[in-house]
Amino acid sequence: MRQLVLSPRWMMFHLLTIGAMVTCALLAAWQWRRAGSAMGSALNVGYGLQWPLFAIFFGFMWWRMLRMEIRRIRGEDVDVPWYGGSAAERIEAEPVVEEPHAVPEPARSAEDDEPSPFGPRPRSVVPRLDDAGDPELAAYNRMLAALAARDSRD
């Protein structure tokens, strides 16, 4: 296990964890000093208590990842509960089969008979634009009509 702990990858994890914990300690000390000053408040006290908890979290996660890596190398089951129980303690359960949920039909009104603005519309509903005065608009509309005709054939 010494080889694992001294590997370059884990040395980086050690340094990052120590750096994060030291940073949290420095921030906690700064917040405590700030809380004791004339400009301090209860918010600074809260932060002063919060930063050590972050440091503990970093340490716990480092320890947990190291323990999982050691178990993986030994070939032990890595998917054990966080409280350290063995894999034999887990109960085999039947697979959960999720059934699709039935979505009720919404109530229909007279407005529902109109075509939706978000879907394709029948040709009878598509408005025709008067492009007689603008040759550029007429060319654009001809191109769109050709594309629509090509799509309807496919």
Backbone hydrogen bonds, N-H to C=O, Kabsch-Sander energy under -0.5 kcal/mol:
donor,donor_aa,acceptor,acceptor_aa,energy
5,V,1,M,-2.5
6,L,2,R,-2.0
7,S,4,L,-1.4
11,M,7,S,-2.5
12,M,8,P,-1.8
13,F,9,R,-1.6
14,H,10,W,-2.7
15,L,11,M,-2.5
16,L,12,M,-2.7
17,T,13,F,-2.5
18,I,14,H,-2.8
19,G,15,L,-2.7
20,A,16,L,-2.5
21,M,17,T,-2.6
22,V,18,I,-2.6
23,T,19,G,-2.4
24,C,20,A,-2.3
25,A,21,M,-2.1
26,L,22,V,-2.6
27,L,23,T,-2.4
28,A,24,C,-2.2
29,A,25,A,-2.4
30,W,26,L,-2.3
31,Q,27,L,-2.3
32,W,28,A,-2.2
33,R,29,A,-2.4
34,R,30,W,-2.5
35,A,31,Q,-2.4
36,G,32,W,-1.6
37,S,33,R,-0.6
37,S,34,R,-0.8
40,G,37,S,-1.1
45,V,41,S,-1.3
46,G,42,A,-2.3
47,Y,43,L,-2.4
48,G,44,N,-2.5
49,L,45,V,-1.6
50,Q,46,G,-1.8
51,W,47,Y,-2.3
53,L,49,L,-0.8
54,F,50,Q,-1.8
55,A,51,W,-2.0
56,I,52,P,-2.4
57,F,53,L,-2.3
58,F,54,F,-2.4
59,G,55,A,-2.2
60,F,56,I,-2.7
61,M,57,F,-2.7
62,W,58,F,-2.1
63,W,59,G,-2.3
64,R,60,F,-2.7
65,M,61,M,-2.5
66,L,62,W,-2.3
67,R,63,W,-2.3
68,M,64,R,-2.3
69,E,65,M,-2.1
70,I,66,L,-2.2
71,R,67,R,-2.2
72,R,68,M,-2.2
73,I,69,E,-2.2
74,R,70,I,-2.2
75,G,71,R,-0.9
76,E,71,R,-2.1
80,V,78,V,-1.3
84,G,81,P,-1.9
89,E,86,S,-1.0
90,R,87,A,-1.1
97,V,95,P,-0.5
98,E,96,V,-0.7
99,E,97,V,-0.5
112,D,109,S,-1.0
113,D,110,A,-1.1
114,E,111,E,-1.2
119,G,116,S,-0.8
125,V,122,P,-1.6
126,V,122,P,-1.0
131,D,129,L,-0.9
134,D,131,D,-0.7
138,A,134,D,-2.1
139,A,135,P,-2.2
140,Y,136,E,-2.1
141,N,137,L,-2.5
142,R,138,A,-2.1
143,M,139,A,-2.1
144,L,140,Y,-2.3
145,A,141,N,-2.4
146,A,142,R,-2.3
147,L,143,M,-2.2
148,A,144,L,-2.5
149,A,145,A,-2.3
150,R,146,A,-2.2
151,D,147,L,-2.4
152,S,148,A,-2.0
153,R,149,A,-1.2
154,D,150,R,-1.1
